[in-house]
Amino acid sequence: MSKTLLQGQAAQPIKVGGIEAPTARAKQIFDAMCNPTNWKLPTTAFISSDPQLLREVAYALTFYCGGHEVTILDLATNTHKLRSCGYYQYVGA
């Protein structure tokens, strides 16, 4: 994922009928992580220690794939790895 994609202010999701609609930034994050030939397959991993950025990535993965997995890589630096097993996994296909 390119650094320029993630620069700037974090965009907040918009509530539409009680459901948070994805922001353009969430879609960019997901597009950068998903399999380009089939978005429903497992994603690449994202590693960061920025809590706001981790929340945004988790939101994007959960919205588009149905869930995400978190691995704590270093507790001292709060570094986490986020990825998703993919849409098929979460819908039971």
Secondary structure as UniProt FT lines:
FT   HELIX           3..6
FT   STRAND          14..16
FT   TURN            17..18
FT   STRAND          19..21
FT   HELIX           24..33
FT   TURN            39..40
FT   STRAND          46..48
FT   HELIX           51..65
FT   STRAND          69..74
FT   TURN            75..78
FT   STRAND          79..83
FT   HELIX           87..91
//
